[in-house]
Amino acid sequence: MNDETVRNKYKQLTGLLIERQLAITTMESCTAGQIMSLITDTEGSSAVVKGGFITYCNEAKIQQGVPAEVIDQYGVYSEETACAMADACRKAYKADIGIGITGTFGNADPDNPDSVPGEVFFSISTKTFTKSYHHSVPAQVTRYAYKMYMADAVVSELLRLLS
């Protein structure tokens, strides 16, 4: 995977979203806005992007609509939390597609006992379904490389679903 390949996939995704008039939003934790940044790198993306959330801590997720009970019961790093994140952002912006992503990259999170470095969960939510995904991310050289690795995984699933 290289930057140009990932960026080209996002250009293709954003073009499809514009063509189909599908609004998209994200609630990102470990990727810290990288996915939304890649979507908005394409000219005309404002036609399909209403906004997004970077919710790095548990409190931010809860403030943006993720039920505290989900985090308490399943942990912040779980399929259930990723699904709740995707649903919450989609509903908040009345978007057609919501993406939620949570996980730990290089180090364990001392504030959350369910933290396992390299374990990431993301979810895609639409008006008709919510689907979750789990990735064990191999060690990367930089935080940016971790973010791009997961951005590639997310866009690959989105393109598959839209094809």
Protein Blocks (a to p, Z undefined) as FASTA:
>chain_A
ZZklmmmmmmmmmmmmmmnopacddddfklnommmmmmmmpghklmmpgbdcddfbfklm
mmnopafklmmmnopadfklmmmmmmmmmmmnopabdcdddddfkbccfkbmkbcghiac
dddddfkbccdddddddddfbfklmmmmmmmmmmmmmmmmmZZ
